[in-house]
Amino acid sequence: MNDYTMPQTTHRLELEGRERLTVSGVEDVERFDETGIVMSTAAGTLVITGEDLHIGKLSLDGGELHVDGRIDSLAYEDQPAGRGGLLSRIFG
């Protein structure tokens, strides 16, 4: 029997001033516009807010995203409650 495990993707944020952000460990970009970007990362859902936000580079194969613009906040959303077994959802 083959035991194969997917390698863990490293999640990292690098913010230069408030103008440039590099995010690694990106799995998917759920939505984006000039005032916000929502993405799934190896560490959970990351929400970026600001003004004049632009995605300069996106590589889902490499899991890297570059954002330019005025970055006002970075926040992680809680993990969905659906994860875990039935008893953990009942007695949480």
PyMOL Python script that loads the backbone (N, CA, C, O; Angstrom):
from pymol import cmd

cmd.read_pdbstr("""\
ATOM      1  N   MET A   1       0.846  -1.168   0.000  1.00  0.00           N
ATOM      2  CA  MET A   1       0.000   0.000   0.000  1.00  0.00           C
ATOM      3  C   MET A   1       0.898   1.240   0.000  1.00  0.00           C
ATOM      4  O   MET A   1       1.871   1.298   0.751  1.00  0.00           O
ATOM      5  N   ASN A   2       0.580   2.214  -0.825  1.00  0.00           N
ATOM      6  CA  ASN A   2       1.354   3.454  -0.890  1.00  0.00           C
ATOM      7  C   ASN A   2       0.821   4.458   0.101  1.00  0.00           C
ATOM      8  O   ASN A   2      -0.376   4.742   0.126  1.00  0.00           O
ATOM      9  N   ASP A   3       1.702   4.993   0.912  1.00  0.00           N
ATOM     10  CA  ASP A   3       1.339   6.087   1.809  1.00  0.00           C
ATOM     11  C   ASP A   3       1.827   7.374   1.175  1.00  0.00           C
ATOM     12  O   ASP A   3       3.030   7.619   1.081  1.00  0.00           O
ATOM     13  N   TYR A   4       0.887   8.186   0.745  1.00  0.00           N
ATOM     14  CA  TYR A   4       1.250   9.451   0.119  1.00  0.00           C
ATOM     15  C   TYR A   4       0.588  10.570   0.886  1.00  0.00           C
ATOM     16  O   TYR A   4      -0.625  10.557   1.094  1.00  0.00           O
ATOM     17  N   THR A   5       1.379  11.535   1.306  1.00  0.00           N
ATOM     18  CA  THR A   5       0.816  12.696   1.976  1.00  0.00           C
ATOM     19  C   THR A   5       1.205  13.930   1.185  1.00  0.00           C
ATOM     20  O   THR A   5       2.325  14.038   0.686  1.00  0.00           O
ATOM     21  N   MET A   6       0.278  14.849   1.077  1.00  0.00           N
ATOM     22  CA  MET A   6       0.533  16.101   0.382  1.00  0.00           C
ATOM     23  C   MET A   6       1.478  16.939   1.244  1.00  0.00           C
ATOM     24  O   MET A   6       1.296  17.004   2.460  1.00  0.00           O
ATOM     25  N   PRO A   7       2.457  17.566   0.657  1.00  0.00           N
ATOM     26  CA  PRO A   7       3.332  18.428   1.443  1.00  0.00           C
ATOM     27  C   PRO A   7       2.569  19.646   1.950  1.00  0.00           C
ATOM     28  O   PRO A   7       1.719  20.196   1.250  1.00  0.00           O
ATOM     29  N   GLN A   8       2.878  20.055   3.164  1.00  0.00           N
ATOM     30  CA  GLN A   8       2.236  21.229   3.744  1.00  0.00           C
ATOM     31  C   GLN A   8       2.754  22.474   3.031  1.00  0.00           C
ATOM     32  O   GLN A   8       3.957  22.625   2.823  1.00  0.00           O
ATOM     33  N   THR A   9       1.837  23.359   2.661  1.00  0.00           N
ATOM     34  CA  THR A   9       2.208  24.610   2.030  1.00  0.00           C
ATOM     35  C   THR A   9       2.523  25.622   3.114  1.00  0.00           C
ATOM     36  O   THR A   9       1.732  25.821   4.036  1.00  0.00           O
ATOM     37  N   THR A  10       3.670  26.256   3.005  1.00  0.00           N
ATOM     38  CA  THR A  10       4.064  27.269   3.969  1.00  0.00           C
ATOM     39  C   THR A  10       3.280  28.537   3.694  1.00  0.00           C
ATOM     40  O   THR A  10       3.176  28.983   2.551  1.00  0.00           O
ATOM     41  N   HIS A  11       2.726  29.118   4.762  1.00  0.00           N
ATOM     42  CA  HIS A  11       1.980  30.362   4.638  1.00  0.00           C
ATOM     43  C   HIS A  11       2.828  31.481   5.222  1.00  0.00           C
ATOM     44  O   HIS A  11       3.315  31.393   6.349  1.00  0.00           O
ATOM     45  N   ARG A  12       2.992  32.534   4.430  1.00  0.00           N
ATOM     46  CA  ARG A  12       3.824  33.646   4.864  1.00  0.00           C
ATOM     47  C   ARG A  12       3.251  34.944   4.318  1.00  0.00           C
ATOM     48  O   ARG A  12       2.734  34.986   3.201  1.00  0.00           O
ATOM     49  N   LEU A  13       3.347  36.008   5.121  1.00  0.00           N
ATOM     50  CA  LEU A  13       2.949  37.343   4.694  1.00  0.00           C
ATOM     51  C   LEU A  13       4.168  38.245   4.751  1.00  0.00           C
ATOM     52  O   LEU A  13       4.932  38.202   5.715  1.00  0.00           O
ATOM     53  N   GLU A  14       4.352  39.066   3.719  1.00  0.00           N
ATOM     54  CA  GLU A  14       5.428  40.046   3.729  1.00  0.00           C
ATOM     55  C   GLU A  14       4.830  41.374   3.273  1.00  0.00           C
ATOM     56  O   GLU A  14       4.433  41.525   2.118  1.00  0.00           O
ATOM     57  N   LEU A  15       4.772  42.332   4.194  1.00  0.00           N
ATOM     58  CA  LEU A  15       4.183  43.633   3.925  1.00  0.00           C
ATOM     59  C   LEU A  15       5.283  44.682   3.866  1.00  0.00           C
ATOM     60  O   LEU A  15       6.054  44.835   4.813  1.00  0.00           O
ATOM     61  N   GLU A  16       5.355  45.400   2.761  1.00  0.00           N
ATOM     62  CA  GLU A  16       6.332  46.469   2.580  1.00  0.00           C
ATOM     63  C   GLU A  16       5.588  47.793   2.686  1.00  0.00           C
ATOM     64  O   GLU A  16       4.846  48.175   1.781  1.00  0.00           O
ATOM     65  N   GLY A  17       5.798  48.495   3.813  1.00  0.00           N
ATOM     66  CA  GLY A  17       5.029  49.714   4.059  1.00  0.00           C
ATOM     67  C   GLY A  17       3.559  49.343   4.117  1.00  0.00           C
ATOM     68  O   GLY A  17       3.192  48.365   4.768  1.00  0.00           O
ATOM     69  N   ARG A  18       2.737  50.092   3.461  1.00  0.00           N
ATOM     70  CA  ARG A  18       1.321  49.720   3.306  1.00  0.00           C
ATOM     71  C   ARG A  18       0.971  49.606   1.841  1.00  0.00           C
ATOM     72  O   ARG A  18      -0.205  49.613   1.476  1.00  0.00           O
ATOM     73  N   GLU A  19       2.000  49.499   0.985  1.00  0.00           N
ATOM     74  CA  GLU A  19       1.776  49.538  -0.448  1.00  0.00           C
ATOM     75  C   GLU A  19       1.938  48.209  -1.165  1.00  0.00           C
ATOM     76  O   GLU A  19       1.344  48.011  -2.225  1.00  0.00           O
ATOM     77  N   ARG A  20       2.724  47.298  -0.618  1.00  0.00           N
ATOM     78  CA  ARG A  20       2.994  46.023  -1.303  1.00  0.00           C
ATOM     79  C   ARG A  20       2.867  44.879  -0.324  1.00  0.00           C
ATOM     80  O   ARG A  20       3.390  44.939   0.789  1.00  0.00           O
ATOM     81  N   LEU A  21       2.168  43.831  -0.742  1.00  0.00           N
ATOM     82  CA  LEU A  21       1.987  42.645   0.086  1.00  0.00           C
ATOM     83  C   LEU A  21       2.258  41.417  -0.760  1.00  0.00           C
ATOM     84  O   LEU A  21       1.766  41.296  -1.882  1.00  0.00           O
ATOM     85  N   THR A  22       3.045  40.510  -0.208  1.00  0.00           N
ATOM     86  CA  THR A  22       3.270  39.214  -0.834  1.00  0.00           C
ATOM     87  C   THR A  22       2.730  38.152   0.114  1.00  0.00           C
ATOM     88  O   THR A  22       3.083  38.130   1.294  1.00  0.00           O
ATOM     89  N   VAL A  23       1.877  37.274  -0.400  1.00  0.00           N
ATOM     90  CA  VAL A  23       1.280  36.206   0.401  1.00  0.00           C
ATOM     91  C   VAL A  23       1.662  34.880  -0.236  1.00  0.00           C
ATOM     92  O   VAL A  23       1.451  34.683  -1.433  1.00  0.00           O
ATOM     93  N   SER A  24       2.222  33.969   0.552  1.00  0.00           N
ATOM     94  CA  SER A  24       2.490  32.621   0.061  1.00  0.00           C
ATOM     95  C   SER A  24       1.564  31.649   0.788  1.00  0.00           C
ATOM     96  O   SER A  24       1.035  31.961   1.855  1.00  0.00           O
ATOM     97  N   GLY A  25       1.379  30.492   0.211  1.00  0.00           N
ATOM     98  CA  GLY A  25       0.444  29.521   0.771  1.00  0.00           C
ATOM     99  C   GLY A  25      -0.987  29.778   0.339  1.00  0.00           C
ATOM    100  O   GLY A  25      -1.925  29.331   0.999  1.00  0.00           O
ATOM    101  N   VAL A  26      -1.164  30.498  -0.770  1.00  0.00           N
ATOM    102  CA  VAL A  26      -2.499  30.802  -1.290  1.00  0.00           C
ATOM    103  C   VAL A  26      -3.032  29.592  -2.033  1.00  0.00           C
ATOM    104  O   VAL A  26      -2.358  29.032  -2.897  1.00  0.00           O
ATOM    105  N   GLU A  27      -4.256  29.193  -1.687  1.00  0.00           N
ATOM    106  CA  GLU A  27      -4.885  28.048  -2.335  1.00  0.00           C
ATOM    107  C   GLU A  27      -5.925  28.468  -3.367  1.00  0.00           C
ATOM    108  O   GLU A  27      -6.095  27.794  -4.383  1.00  0.00           O
ATOM    109  N   ASP A  28      -6.630  29.589  -3.115  1.00  0.00           N
ATOM    110  CA  ASP A  28      -7.667  30.047  -4.033  1.00  0.00           C
ATOM    111  C   ASP A  28      -8.008  31.497  -3.716  1.00  0.00           C
ATOM    112  O   ASP A  28      -7.969  31.904  -2.555  1.00  0.00           O
ATOM    113  N   VAL A  29      -8.340  32.276  -4.738  1.00  0.00           N
ATOM    114  CA  VAL A  29      -8.836  33.636  -4.539  1.00  0.00           C
ATOM    115  C   VAL A  29     -10.340  33.578  -4.737  1.00  0.00           C
ATOM    116  O   VAL A  29     -10.819  33.284  -5.833  1.00  0.00           O
ATOM    117  N   GLU A  30     -11.086  33.860  -3.671  1.00  0.00           N
ATOM    118  CA  GLU A  30     -12.540  33.744  -3.718  1.00  0.00           C
ATOM    119  C   GLU A  30     -13.189  34.957  -4.368  1.00  0.00           C
ATOM    120  O   GLU A  30     -14.135  34.813  -5.144  1.00  0.00           O
ATOM    121  N   ARG A  31     -12.686  36.161  -4.057  1.00  0.00           N
ATOM    122  CA  ARG A  31     -13.206  37.363  -4.709  1.00  0.00           C
ATOM    123  C   ARG A  31     -12.196  38.487  -4.537  1.00  0.00           C
ATOM    124  O   ARG A  31     -11.368  38.473  -3.626  1.00  0.00           O
ATOM    125  N   PHE A  32     -12.286  39.460  -5.434  1.00  0.00           N
ATOM    126  CA  PHE A  32     -11.421  40.629  -5.307  1.00  0.00           C
ATOM    127  C   PHE A  32     -12.028  41.796  -6.072  1.00  0.00           C
ATOM    128  O   PHE A  32     -12.708  41.620  -7.083  1.00  0.00           O
ATOM    129  N   ASP A  33     -11.764  42.983  -5.565  1.00  0.00           N
ATOM    130  CA  ASP A  33     -12.057  44.229  -6.254  1.00  0.00           C
ATOM    131  C   ASP A  33     -11.082  45.271  -5.707  1.00  0.00           C
ATOM    132  O   ASP A  33     -10.128  44.914  -5.017  1.00  0.00           O
ATOM    133  N   GLU A  34     -11.304  46.541  -6.002  1.00  0.00           N
ATOM    134  CA  GLU A  34     -10.342  47.566  -5.606  1.00  0.00           C
ATOM    135  C   GLU A  34     -10.320  47.842  -4.110  1.00  0.00           C
ATOM    136  O   GLU A  34      -9.392  48.482  -3.616  1.00  0.00           O
ATOM    137  N   THR A  35     -11.342  47.363  -3.368  1.00  0.00           N
ATOM    138  CA  THR A  35     -11.397  47.634  -1.926  1.00  0.00           C
ATOM    139  C   THR A  35     -11.213  46.394  -1.064  1.00  0.00           C
ATOM    140  O   THR A  35     -11.116  46.515   0.157  1.00  0.00           O
ATOM    141  N   GLY A  36     -11.160  45.199  -1.661  1.00  0.00           N
ATOM    142  CA  GLY A  36     -10.996  44.007  -0.844  1.00  0.00           C
ATOM    143  C   GLY A  36     -10.626  42.775  -1.639  1.00  0.00           C
ATOM    144  O   GLY A  36     -10.991  42.624  -2.805  1.00  0.00           O
ATOM    145  N   ILE A  37      -9.889  41.894  -0.975  1.00  0.00           N
ATOM    146  CA  ILE A  37      -9.505  40.614  -1.559  1.00  0.00           C
ATOM    147  C   ILE A  37      -9.757  39.547  -0.501  1.00  0.00           C
ATOM    148  O   ILE A  37      -9.339  39.699   0.647  1.00  0.00           O
ATOM    149  N   VAL A  38     -10.437  38.470  -0.881  1.00  0.00           N
ATOM    150  CA  VAL A  38     -10.702  37.344   0.015  1.00  0.00           C
ATOM    151  C   VAL A  38     -10.064  36.116  -0.613  1.00  0.00           C
ATOM    152  O   VAL A  38     -10.334  35.781  -1.766  1.00  0.00           O
ATOM    153  N   MET A  39      -9.208  35.443   0.167  1.00  0.00           N
ATOM    154  CA  MET A  39      -8.519  34.269  -0.371  1.00  0.00           C
ATOM    155  C   MET A  39      -8.441  33.149   0.660  1.00  0.00           C
ATOM    156  O   MET A  39      -8.429  33.391   1.867  1.00  0.00           O
ATOM    157  N   SER A  40      -8.389  31.925   0.158  1.00  0.00           N
ATOM    158  CA  SER A  40      -8.147  30.759   1.005  1.00  0.00           C
ATOM    159  C   SER A  40      -6.652  30.521   1.043  1.00  0.00           C
ATOM    160  O   SER A  40      -5.991  30.481   0.005  1.00  0.00           O
ATOM    161  N   THR A  41      -6.120  30.363   2.252  1.00  0.00           N
ATOM    162  CA  THR A  41      -4.700  30.095   2.415  1.00  0.00           C
ATOM    163  C   THR A  41      -4.525  28.836   3.249  1.00  0.00           C
ATOM    164  O   THR A  41      -5.494  28.272   3.756  1.00  0.00           O
ATOM    165  N   ALA A  42      -3.288  28.405   3.382  1.00  0.00           N
ATOM    166  CA  ALA A  42      -2.979  27.236   4.196  1.00  0.00           C
ATOM    167  C   ALA A  42      -3.315  27.478   5.666  1.00  0.00           C
ATOM    168  O   ALA A  42      -3.456  26.522   6.430  1.00  0.00           O
ATOM    169  N   ALA A  43      -3.446  28.754   6.077  1.00  0.00           N
ATOM    170  CA  ALA A  43      -3.748  29.093   7.469  1.00  0.00           C
ATOM    171  C   ALA A  43      -5.198  29.520   7.671  1.00  0.00           C
ATOM    172  O   ALA A  43      -5.561  29.927   8.775  1.00  0.00           O
ATOM    173  N   GLY A  44      -6.036  29.439   6.641  1.00  0.00           N
ATOM    174  CA  GLY A  44      -7.440  29.840   6.740  1.00  0.00           C
ATOM    175  C   GLY A  44      -7.764  30.934   5.741  1.00  0.00           C
ATOM    176  O   GLY A  44      -6.939  31.279   4.894  1.00  0.00           O
ATOM    177  N   THR A  45      -8.973  31.483   5.842  1.00  0.00           N
ATOM    178  CA  THR A  45      -9.417  32.527   4.934  1.00  0.00           C
ATOM    179  C   THR A  45      -8.838  33.868   5.359  1.00  0.00           C
ATOM    180  O   THR A  45      -9.003  34.294   6.502  1.00  0.00           O
ATOM    181  N   LEU A  46      -8.161  34.526   4.431  1.00  0.00           N
ATOM    182  CA  LEU A  46      -7.533  35.816   4.681  1.00  0.00           C
ATOM    183  C   LEU A  46      -8.305  36.890   3.932  1.00  0.00           C
ATOM    184  O   LEU A  46      -8.575  36.755   2.739  1.00  0.00           O
ATOM    185  N   VAL A  47      -8.664  37.974   4.649  1.00  0.00           N
ATOM    186  CA  VAL A  47      -9.377  39.102   4.064  1.00  0.00           C
ATOM    187  C   VAL A  47      -8.467  40.323   4.118  1.00  0.00           C
ATOM    188  O   VAL A  47      -7.990  40.706   5.187  1.00  0.00           O
ATOM    189  N   ILE A  48      -8.233  40.925   2.968  1.00  0.00           N
ATOM    190  CA  ILE A  48      -7.417  42.127   2.854  1.00  0.00           C
ATOM    191  C   ILE A  48      -8.343  43.261   2.443  1.00  0.00           C
ATOM    192  O   ILE A  48      -9.109  43.117   1.489  1.00  0.00           O
ATOM    193  N   THR A  49      -8.286  44.393   3.151  1.00  0.00           N
ATOM    194  CA  THR A  49      -9.071  45.553   2.755  1.00  0.00           C
ATOM    195  C   THR A  49      -8.145  46.735   2.539  1.00  0.00           C
ATOM    196  O   THR A  49      -7.064  46.814   3.123  1.00  0.00           O
ATOM    197  N   GLY A  50      -8.588  47.655   1.688  1.00  0.00           N
ATOM    198  CA  GLY A  50      -7.802  48.838   1.390  1.00  0.00           C
ATOM    199  C   GLY A  50      -8.425  49.621   0.258  1.00  0.00           C
ATOM    200  O   GLY A  50      -9.631  49.544   0.022  1.00  0.00           O
ATOM    201  N   GLU A  51      -7.592  50.381  -0.445  1.00  0.00           N
ATOM    202  CA  GLU A  51      -8.038  51.175  -1.587  1.00  0.00           C
ATOM    203  C   GLU A  51      -7.097  50.965  -2.754  1.00  0.00           C
ATOM    204  O   GLU A  51      -5.895  50.768  -2.572  1.00  0.00           O
ATOM    205  N   ASP A  52      -7.648  51.010  -3.948  1.00  0.00           N
ATOM    206  CA  ASP A  52      -6.870  50.836  -5.182  1.00  0.00           C
ATOM    207  C   ASP A  52      -6.050  49.551  -5.157  1.00  0.00           C
ATOM    208  O   ASP A  52      -4.902  49.539  -5.600  1.00  0.00           O
ATOM    209  N   LEU A  53      -6.633  48.471  -4.641  1.00  0.00           N
ATOM    210  CA  LEU A  53      -5.926  47.185  -4.567  1.00  0.00           C
ATOM    211  C   LEU A  53      -5.894  46.538  -5.942  1.00  0.00           C
ATOM    212  O   LEU A  53      -6.901  46.495  -6.650  1.00  0.00           O
ATOM    213  N   HIS A  54      -4.736  46.041  -6.304  1.00  0.00           N
ATOM    214  CA  HIS A  54      -4.552  45.356  -7.578  1.00  0.00           C
ATOM    215  C   HIS A  54      -3.716  44.110  -7.340  1.00  0.00           C
ATOM    216  O   HIS A  54      -2.749  44.128  -6.578  1.00  0.00           O
ATOM    217  N   ILE A  55      -4.100  43.035  -8.000  1.00  0.00           N
ATOM    218  CA  ILE A  55      -3.307  41.812  -7.933  1.00  0.00           C
ATOM    219  C   ILE A  55      -2.259  41.907  -9.031  1.00  0.00           C
ATOM    220  O   ILE A  55      -2.574  41.841 -10.219  1.00  0.00           O
ATOM    221  N   GLY A  56      -1.009  42.062  -8.614  1.00  0.00           N
ATOM    222  CA  GLY A  56       0.083  42.200  -9.569  1.00  0.00           C
ATOM    223  C   GLY A  56       0.524  40.871 -10.136  1.00  0.00           C
ATOM    224  O   GLY A  56       0.878  40.780 -11.311  1.00  0.00           O
ATOM    225  N   LYS A  57       0.506  39.840  -9.312  1.00  0.00           N
ATOM    226  CA  LYS A  57       0.934  38.515  -9.748  1.00  0.00           C
ATOM    227  C   LYS A  57       0.157  37.487  -8.947  1.00  0.00           C
ATOM    228  O   LYS A  57       0.006  37.613  -7.732  1.00  0.00           O
ATOM    229  N   LEU A  58      -0.330  36.478  -9.632  1.00  0.00           N
ATOM    230  CA  LEU A  58      -1.023  35.379  -8.969  1.00  0.00           C
ATOM    231  C   LEU A  58      -0.540  34.077  -9.563  1.00  0.00           C
ATOM    232  O   LEU A  58      -0.652  33.849 -10.768  1.00  0.00           O
ATOM    233  N   SER A  59      -0.001  33.224  -8.708  1.00  0.00           N
ATOM    234  CA  SER A  59       0.464  31.911  -9.135  1.00  0.00           C
ATOM    235  C   SER A  59      -0.119  30.877  -8.179  1.00  0.00           C
ATOM    236  O   SER A  59       0.438  30.634  -7.108  1.00  0.00           O
ATOM    237  N   LEU A  60      -1.248  30.264  -8.569  1.00  0.00           N
ATOM    238  CA  LEU A  60      -1.841  29.247  -7.702  1.00  0.00           C
ATOM    239  C   LEU A  60      -1.007  27.976  -7.690  1.00  0.00           C
ATOM    240  O   LEU A  60      -1.024  27.232  -6.710  1.00  0.00           O
ATOM    241  N   ASP A  61      -0.276  27.719  -8.772  1.00  0.00           N
ATOM    242  CA  ASP A  61       0.620  26.560  -8.786  1.00  0.00           C
ATOM    243  C   ASP A  61       1.691  26.720  -7.719  1.00  0.00           C
ATOM    244  O   ASP A  61       2.007  25.770  -7.003  1.00  0.00           O
ATOM    245  N   GLY A  62       2.249  27.918  -7.612  1.00  0.00           N
ATOM    246  CA  GLY A  62       3.270  28.200  -6.607  1.00  0.00           C
ATOM    247  C   GLY A  62       2.682  28.699  -5.306  1.00  0.00           C
ATOM    248  O   GLY A  62       3.388  28.797  -4.302  1.00  0.00           O
ATOM    249  N   GLY A  63       1.374  29.020  -5.309  1.00  0.00           N
ATOM    250  CA  GLY A  63       0.709  29.485  -4.092  1.00  0.00           C
ATOM    251  C   GLY A  63       1.116  30.878  -3.666  1.00  0.00           C
ATOM    252  O   GLY A  63       1.147  31.174  -2.471  1.00  0.00           O
ATOM    253  N   GLU A  64       1.435  31.754  -4.636  1.00  0.00           N
ATOM    254  CA  GLU A  64       1.919  33.083  -4.278  1.00  0.00           C
ATOM    255  C   GLU A  64       1.061  34.157  -4.930  1.00  0.00           C
ATOM    256  O   GLU A  64       0.620  34.017  -6.071  1.00  0.00           O
ATOM    257  N   LEU A  65       0.832  35.239  -4.176  1.00  0.00           N
ATOM    258  CA  LEU A  65       0.019  36.357  -4.641  1.00  0.00           C
ATOM    259  C   LEU A  65       0.709  37.654  -4.254  1.00  0.00           C
ATOM    260  O   LEU A  65       1.201  37.785  -3.133  1.00  0.00           O
ATOM    261  N   HIS A  66       0.751  38.624  -5.182  1.00  0.00           N
ATOM    262  CA  HIS A  66       1.309  39.948  -4.925  1.00  0.00           C
ATOM    263  C   HIS A  66       0.183  40.968  -5.029  1.00  0.00           C
ATOM    264  O   HIS A  66      -0.570  40.965  -6.003  1.00  0.00           O
ATOM    265  N   VAL A  67       0.067  41.838  -4.036  1.00  0.00           N
ATOM    266  CA  VAL A  67      -0.967  42.868  -4.012  1.00  0.00           C
ATOM    267  C   VAL A  67      -0.295  44.230  -3.933  1.00  0.00           C
ATOM    268  O   VAL A  67       0.625  44.439  -3.142  1.00  0.00           O
ATOM    269  N   ASP A  68      -0.770  45.160  -4.771  1.00  0.00           N
ATOM    270  CA  ASP A  68      -0.320  46.548  -4.737  1.00  0.00           C
ATOM    271  C   ASP A  68      -1.523  47.426  -4.417  1.00  0.00           C
ATOM    272  O   ASP A  68      -2.652  47.081  -4.764  1.00  0.00           O
ATOM    273  N   GLY A  69      -1.288  48.563  -3.753  1.00  0.00           N
ATOM    274  CA  GLY A  69      -2.348  49.502  -3.403  1.00  0.00           C
ATOM    275  C   GLY A  69      -2.178  49.928  -1.952  1.00  0.00           C
ATOM    276  O   GLY A  69      -1.170  49.613  -1.319  1.00  0.00           O
ATOM    277  N   ARG A  70      -3.170  50.648  -1.424  1.00  0.00           N
ATOM    278  CA  ARG A  70      -3.094  51.037  -0.011  1.00  0.00           C
ATOM    279  C   ARG A  70      -3.781  49.967   0.822  1.00  0.00           C
ATOM    280  O   ARG A  70      -4.995  49.786   0.731  1.00  0.00           O
ATOM    281  N   ILE A  71      -3.015  49.269   1.623  1.00  0.00           N
ATOM    282  CA  ILE A  71      -3.534  48.167   2.433  1.00  0.00           C
ATOM    283  C   ILE A  71      -3.887  48.704   3.808  1.00  0.00           C
ATOM    284  O   ILE A  71      -3.033  49.230   4.521  1.00  0.00           O
ATOM    285  N   ASP A  72      -5.170  48.563   4.175  1.00  0.00           N
ATOM    286  CA  ASP A  72      -5.653  49.057   5.467  1.00  0.00           C
ATOM    287  C   ASP A  72      -5.700  47.967   6.530  1.00  0.00           C
ATOM    288  O   ASP A  72      -5.407  48.230   7.697  1.00  0.00           O
ATOM    289  N   SER A  73      -6.067  46.739   6.140  1.00  0.00           N
ATOM    290  CA  SER A  73      -6.148  45.682   7.152  1.00  0.00           C
ATOM    291  C   SER A  73      -5.967  44.300   6.534  1.00  0.00           C
ATOM    292  O   SER A  73      -6.244  44.064   5.358  1.00  0.00           O
ATOM    293  N   LEU A  74      -5.488  43.404   7.388  1.00  0.00           N
ATOM    294  CA  LEU A  74      -5.363  41.981   7.081  1.00  0.00           C
ATOM    295  C   LEU A  74      -6.049  41.243   8.216  1.00  0.00           C
ATOM    296  O   LEU A  74      -5.721  41.475   9.380  1.00  0.00           O
ATOM    297  N   ALA A  75      -6.990  40.363   7.912  1.00  0.00           N
ATOM    298  CA  ALA A  75      -7.707  39.647   8.970  1.00  0.00           C
ATOM    299  C   ALA A  75      -8.001  38.230   8.511  1.00  0.00           C
ATOM    300  O   ALA A  75      -8.295  37.985   7.341  1.00  0.00           O
ATOM    301  N   TYR A  76      -7.915  37.302   9.455  1.00  0.00           N
ATOM    302  CA  TYR A  76      -8.274  35.913   9.196  1.00  0.00           C
ATOM    303  C   TYR A  76      -9.669  35.654   9.730  1.00  0.00           C
ATOM    304  O   TYR A  76     -10.005  36.062  10.842  1.00  0.00           O
ATOM    305  N   GLU A  77     -10.483  34.970   8.929  1.00  0.00           N
ATOM    306  CA  GLU A  77     -11.810  34.564   9.379  1.00  0.00           C
ATOM    307  C   GLU A  77     -11.691  33.237  10.100  1.00  0.00           C
ATOM    308  O   GLU A  77     -10.766  32.466   9.845  1.00  0.00           O
ATOM    309  N   ASP A  78     -12.628  32.969  11.005  1.00  0.00           N
ATOM    310  CA  ASP A  78     -12.641  31.702  11.721  1.00  0.00           C
ATOM    311  C   ASP A  78     -12.869  30.564  10.741  1.00  0.00           C
ATOM    312  O   ASP A  78     -13.474  30.742   9.683  1.00  0.00           O
ATOM    313  N   GLN A  79     -12.376  29.399  11.114  1.00  0.00           N
ATOM    314  CA  GLN A  79     -12.591  28.211  10.303  1.00  0.00           C
ATOM    315  C   GLN A  79     -14.074  27.852  10.311  1.00  0.00           C
ATOM    316  O   GLN A  79     -14.751  28.098  11.309  1.00  0.00           O
ATOM    317  N   PRO A  80     -14.598  27.277   9.227  1.00  0.00           N
ATOM    318  CA  PRO A  80     -16.006  26.880   9.201  1.00  0.00           C
ATOM    319  C   PRO A  80     -16.328  25.871  10.291  1.00  0.00           C
ATOM    320  O   PRO A  80     -15.504  25.018  10.622  1.00  0.00           O
ATOM    321  N   ALA A  81     -17.523  25.972  10.843  1.00  0.00           N
ATOM    322  CA  ALA A  81     -17.939  25.073  11.929  1.00  0.00           C
ATOM    323  C   ALA A  81     -18.144  23.647  11.451  1.00  0.00           C
ATOM    324  O   ALA A  81     -18.209  22.734  12.273  1.00  0.00           O
ATOM    325  N   GLY A  82     -18.247  23.429  10.150  1.00  0.00           N
ATOM    326  CA  GLY A  82     -18.521  22.108   9.608  1.00  0.00           C
ATOM    327  C   GLY A  82     -17.372  21.128   9.751  1.00  0.00           C
ATOM    328  O   GLY A  82     -17.557  19.936   9.509  1.00  0.00           O
ATOM    329  N   ARG A  83     -16.215  21.581  10.128  1.00  0.00           N
ATOM    330  CA  ARG A  83     -15.081  20.667  10.271  1.00  0.00           C
ATOM    331  C   ARG A  83     -15.141  19.980  11.619  1.00  0.00           C
ATOM    332  O   ARG A  83     -15.478  20.598  12.629  1.00  0.00           O
ATOM    333  N   GLY A  84     -14.813  18.705  11.629  1.00  0.00           N
ATOM    334  CA  GLY A  84     -14.839  17.931  12.859  1.00  0.00           C
ATOM    335  C   GLY A  84     -15.961  16.912  12.806  1.00  0.00           C
ATOM    336  O   GLY A  84     -16.768  16.907  11.876  1.00  0.00           O
ATOM    337  N   GLY A  85     -16.004  16.054  13.803  1.00  0.00           N
ATOM    338  CA  GLY A  85     -17.011  15.014  13.853  1.00  0.00           C
ATOM    339  C   GLY A  85     -18.340  15.523  14.392  1.00  0.00           C
ATOM    340  O   GLY A  85     -18.471  16.676  14.803  1.00  0.00           O
ATOM    341  N   LEU A  86     -19.314  14.631  14.378  1.00  0.00           N
ATOM    342  CA  LEU A  86     -20.661  14.982  14.836  1.00  0.00           C
ATOM    343  C   LEU A  86     -20.680  15.413  16.296  1.00  0.00           C
ATOM    344  O   LEU A  86     -21.328  16.405  16.633  1.00  0.00           O
ATOM    345  N   LEU A  87     -19.983  14.687  17.173  1.00  0.00           N
ATOM    346  CA  LEU A  87     -19.992  15.047  18.587  1.00  0.00           C
ATOM    347  C   LEU A  87     -19.318  16.401  18.833  1.00  0.00           C
ATOM    348  O   LEU A  87     -19.770  17.166  19.684  1.00  0.00           O
ATOM    349  N   SER A  88     -18.256  16.701  18.106  1.00  0.00           N
ATOM    350  CA  SER A  88     -17.611  17.997  18.304  1.00  0.00           C
ATOM    351  C   SER A  88     -18.503  19.125  17.825  1.00  0.00           C
ATOM    352  O   SER A  88     -18.428  20.230  18.362  1.00  0.00           O
ATOM    353  N   ARG A  89     -19.357  18.879  16.817  1.00  0.00           N
ATOM    354  CA  ARG A  89     -20.268  19.924  16.366  1.00  0.00           C
ATOM    355  C   ARG A  89     -21.415  20.106  17.359  1.00  0.00           C
ATOM    356  O   ARG A  89     -21.919  21.217  17.524  1.00  0.00           O
ATOM    357  N   ILE A  90     -21.828  19.036  18.012  1.00  0.00           N
ATOM    358  CA  ILE A  90     -22.937  19.125  18.973  1.00  0.00           C
ATOM    359  C   ILE A  90     -22.452  19.767  20.275  1.00  0.00           C
ATOM    360  O   ILE A  90     -23.103  20.664  20.810  1.00  0.00           O
ATOM    361  N   PHE A  91     -21.303  19.304  20.781  1.00  0.00           N
ATOM    362  CA  PHE A  91     -20.819  19.748  22.079  1.00  0.00           C
ATOM    363  C   PHE A  91     -19.753  20.827  21.986  1.00  0.00           C
ATOM    364  O   PHE A  91     -19.317  21.369  23.002  1.00  0.00           O
ATOM    365  N   GLY A  92     -19.335  21.137  20.761  1.00  0.00           N
ATOM    366  CA  GLY A  92     -18.375  22.130  20.398  1.00  0.00           C
ATOM    367  C   GLY A  92     -17.505  22.692  21.395  1.00  0.00           C
ATOM    368  O   GLY A  92     -16.678  23.548  21.081  1.00  0.00           O
TER     369      GLY A  92
END
""", "prot")
cmd.dss("prot")
cmd.show_as("cartoon", "prot")
cmd.util.cbc("prot")
cmd.orient("prot")
